[in-house]
Amino acid sequence: MSAQIRVETGALAELRKIVAFFRRDLLVSFGYRLAFFSDWFNLAVQIIVFGLVGKLVPPSALPTFDGQEVSYVEFVAVGIAISSFVQLGMTRVTTAVRSEQVIGTLESILATPTALATVQVGWVVYDIVYVPLRTVLFLTAVWLFAGVDFDGSGILPSIAVLLAFIPFVWGFGVLSAAGTLTFRRGSGSGLIMTALTITSGAYFPLSVLPEWAQTLAEWNPIAVAVNALRECLLGSAGWPEARDAITVLVPAAAITLSLGIWAFRVALRRERRKGTVGLY
C-alpha cells in the first residue's frame, strides 16, 4: 500500500511540474504581447498576399475536392495553417532548449529530481495546447473574414487528423532539440522538415512536381495531413479520408517521436559525460 502511495505521489508531483511549465510559458507569452500579436498579424499578411497572388491563379489550375473547384485562397489557407503548425511545433521545442542554455537554467533543471520525460513534455505542453488552438482559430478567422467556404461536417475529422499529426511534429522538434543540445546553434532536422514542407503541396498543387516527387509525396506525412484537411474542409470526404490519413500519420508519429526521444537521451548523456550541459 505504501509503495502504491509513493508511486501515485510521484506521478502527481511530475504532473504538477508539467502544469508549472505550462503556467511559466503562458506568462511569458502574455509578457511579450507584441510578439504574440505579431504572430497573428503575419498570418493575416500571408492571407492578403496569397489572396492577391490568387487573382493570377484560375480555379481550373487547382485540384478539385469532391468535384468542386476552389479558389487559390481556399486552397492555400489550409496549407498556411499546416505549415505554420509545423514551423511552430518544430521551433518551439528547439527554442525552449536554446533559451534554457543561454539563460543558464538548463543544467539546473536537468539536475532537479525530475524525470526527463517530464522535462520534455513540460517544454512543449504550452504548444501542445496553443498550436492546435491557433490553427483552428486561424481557419475560423479565414472562414469568417476571407470568404473561404469550409464544409462544417469536416471540422471534427480535421481535428482528429491534427491530433494524429501533433506527435509527428513534436518528434521532429525533439530531434532538433537534441541537435541543439549538442551543436548549440542548430541541427539538420530543420532542413529535412523544410524539404518535407516544400514538397507537401501546402502552397502549390503537387501536380506541378515531377512524377517521382509526386510518388514520394504520397508518403510525406505533411502532404498527407494537408490533403486530408483539404478533402475534409473543402470537399465532403469526412471520416473516411481522415481515417486513411490517420493510418499513415500514427506510425510516422511513432517513428519520429521514438527517434527524437532516443536522440535527445543520447545527446544528454554525451553532454553530461563531457561536463558541457551548461555551455552555450
PyMOL commands that set and color helices and strands:
alter all, ss='L'
color gray80, all
select helices_A, chain A and resi 2-31+33-54+59-61+72-103+106-111+116-145+152-183+189-198+206-208+211-217+221-233+239-274
alter helices_A, ss='H'
color red, helices_A
deselect
rebuild
show_as cartoon
